[in-house]
Amino acid sequence: MAFTKDTIVAEVMMKAPQAQPFFLNIGMHCLGCALATGETIEQACLTHGVDPDTFLDELNDFLASEA
């Protein structure tokens, strides 16, 4: 399972709850808020001043290592 810039944050939380620390570590503490249900990973990263490509590379690498 690999996520993209267009993946909704809430979808990640449903499919890979073990990814929560990646979001929390960069200041995304609203994982259960209303925005998480309509905000893409790219939008969330840009809002928090994080490069979405770097974030996704690290997230997807972590998830692949757990498979």
N, C-alpha and C positions, 0 to 999 in steps of 0.2 A: 504494500500500500504506500503510495507516494502522494503527497499533497502538493498543490500548486498555489500560485498567487491568487487564483480565483476561488480557492476553497474557503467556505464560510468557517469562521472560528468555531462556532458551535458544532459543526460537523466533525472537526478535529477532536473536540472534547467527547463527542459521542463515540467515535470510532477508535480513538487512541487516548484515553484519559491519562495514560502515563506521560503524555506530552505536556501536561500542565506546568511542570517546572520551567520549561522553555519559555512559556508565555510570562510566567511570574517573574523570572529572572530579568526580563527586559521591561518590567513595569506594567505589564498587562494584567492588572488585578481584577478586571471586570469580566472574567470568563463566564459568569452566569448572568450578566446584565443583558438588557434588551439589545444593545448594539452587537453583542456576540452572535445573535441569531441572524443578523443581516450584513455584518461586516466581513469582508474578505481578509485573508491573511495579509495581502498586500496593503490594504487600507489600514489595518491595525498596526502593521509595522511602520508605515509612514507617519501615522499619528504619534507613534512613540519614538520616532527618530531612529529607527532601525532599518538597515538595508534588508529588504525582503528576500533577495537572492541568497545572501549569507545565512539569514535565519532559516530559510527553507532547506538549504544544503545541510545545515547542522541538524535540523529537525528530522529530515528524511533519512540522514545517515544513522541517527540514533535509533529510529524506528526500524530500519533495515537490520541493524545489529541485534535487535531483540527478536527478530523473526526466526 
